[in-house]
């Protein structure tokens, strides 16, 4: 992996030097004027459907960077131009995470609400759908097969093998319906796509805002193309150096459990909590036990029962906000159900035979986590449950790990420690009580950058960081607009609307 990164870096450096024969164009500069320039792929911008103030387009790129003359796909891109072009700083590429979230959708429907007016006035906001996502040759799988997923908590070797066989069948199904992009949906391939996008935009250097899984795109771009960065802000950071499956699971589970405790504390003090005045841990634990016995019905599909894993998954997503009031109302509603068993009913037919499912294609090509048998899987599950007895682990990470059982050992983008040598100062921001990505991940990434990055901690809860308070917003705006780097190790006080009555 290190040889590959070094060879890429050396290629661009060497071609720019004495060995370059003819013309080389990097960010618009020309060396060797006698040799004609090879044109970069272009984006055919047009007004976006239903979004007249934005532009949409596609950029045709190779599926496999090692075979530039082979299969191609169209990278979907959206742009909102700076509203004050006379004061324009440049482009701000954005990725909202996932893996599987759409940068195009973010640009068209969320950027106006989530990014400050000053950022939108000074930057062209450019979002793209990573390969395998949204409009960029999305990973598609048979809905019937997706709905037939066995339990991600196998009880014995036979169930473990059934899970592995299912994952292999699903993988082949998704490959068949998606095409070659499926085998190249890893983040490293996305990083090279982002560099191609920089060239197509005609920008010598870019600015980047990556959130959650989008921070992995930013981190690896900074490794390979650090000198193409003007500024990079990363929030809710992912540490891609974790090689131990147990460490990955336990750290994620600890973060989920911490967010659950933040929720309980809020309920204890907030009269607006639907569970206020009750023993919330006891209510929660009994609810999960009832779900284990098949006694809890899905309020949205009354003929269907909810398992404990589904309840923790739903609550976990609400902790992202954090939407604590909503979570409390949800738990209270389920708890109020009287014991009444009904046969589980199938969900309504959608008439759509295929469904987008990019997560495994990305996650299982970015992480070399492959439990070998039920004994190992059971030990891992026990460790994460010990770390998170109320949340029973980190629901999404556990499901991600289970989804890779049975996949090939080889991955396109294996874990490694960051080696950033040419990037400018980067800004990292992270919530102390992030439900998905523990603060320890951000601290470790910060250490790996060896002084290239500064870390600013938001002392509150939730997964988002930038728009939490004036402090967090001003820190990122000042950095992106004027390259004003906050003090490393600085903090912003908690300002969650959910912390009061």
C-alpha positions, 0 to 999 in steps of 0.5 A: 500500500505504501509503495502504491501511494509513493509511486503515485506521488513520485509519478506526478513529481517526476513527470513535472521535472526533467524527465517530462517530455512535452507538455504536462498540465497540472491545474492549468499550468503548461510545461513545454509549449511546443507539445499540444495539451491532451484535453481533460474530460469535461463536464457538460453543465446544464440546469438541474431538474427542479433546481433552476439555480443549480447546475448538474452534469456528469464526468466520464471516468474509467472504472478501473484506473489501471485500465484507462481505456476500459469500461467507463462510468459517469460521475454525477456532479452538481454545482451552486455557483458563488452568489458573490462572484466578485469575491469568489475564493474557489470551489468547495467540494463536499461529501456528506458521508455514508458510505452511500450518501449523495453529494449531489443531493446534499448540494441541491437540497441541504447545502443552503440550510447547512452551510452559512450564507458567507460560504455560499457567497464565496465558494462554488459548492460542488457535490458529487455522487461517489461511484456506486452511489446515487447518479454515479452507476449506483450499486443495485441489488435484488430487493427480494434478496435484500429482504431475505437477509438472515440474522446478523447475530448467528447463534451457531456455526450453521447460522454463521455459514448460512450468513456467509452463503447469503452474503456471497449470493447477495454479492454476486447478485449486486455485481450482476445488476451493477456491473464493473463499478461494484468491484471498484467502489472503494474509497481509494478509487473515489479519491482518484475520481475527485482528483479527476474532478478537480482537473475537469473544474479547471482548479489548481487547488480545491477546498474540501468539506468531508463529513463522517465517511467523507473524512476518509475521502479527504484523508486519503486525498491529502495523502496522494494529492496534498499539494492540490489542497487549499483548505480541507475541513473534516468533521466526525472523523474516521480512523482507517488505521484500525486493523483489529476487528475487536478494537473497531467494534468495541470503540464503536460500541463504546461511542454508541453506549455513551450517546445512550447515556447522554439520552438518559441524562437528558430524560432525567432533567428535561420535563419534555422527555416522554419518559421523564420521571421514570427509570429510563434504563429499566424501561429500555432494557425491559423493552428490548427483552420483550422485543427478544420474545417477539412481543413488540409490534412495529407501529408503522406495520402493526402486523409485523414484530420488531426485534431488539436490533431494529429498536436499537438501530432506530434509536441510534439514528435518532442519536445522530441529531440528537433527536432525544425527544423523538427517541423518548416518544418512540420508546414510550410508544413501544413500551405502552403496547400491551402483550399481544402476539400477531403473526408477522406480516410481509411488508407491502410490495413495492413493485420495484425488483431492484434496490440501491445498496452501496454500503457493503460494496464500499465498506467491505472493500475498505476494511479487512474485517473477516471473522472466520467462524462462529466462535470468533464472531461470537467472541467479537459480539460478546466484546461489543455487548460488554462495552455497550450493554444497553445498546448491545454494541454499535448497531450499524458497525455490527451490521457492516461487519456481518455483511462482510462475512464470506467476502474474499479476503483481499480488499482494494483499500486496506487499512493503513496509517496516514502518511501526509507529506504535502498538504497544508494545515487541515481542520478536524472537528468532532463531537465529544459524544458522537454516537457513531465515530468516537472522539478517540478516532479523531485524536488518533487521526490527528496524531497520524498527521504529525502536525498537519492537522488541528483538532477542535472538539465540540463538547456536546452530543450528536454526529453533525458538528459544523452547524452546532453553534456560532463557535463551530460555524465561525471556526470552520468559516474562518478557516475556509474563507481566510485560512485562519487555523484554530488552536489545536486542542481547542473546544466549543461549548455544548449548545444542543437544543436538546439539552434544555426543557 
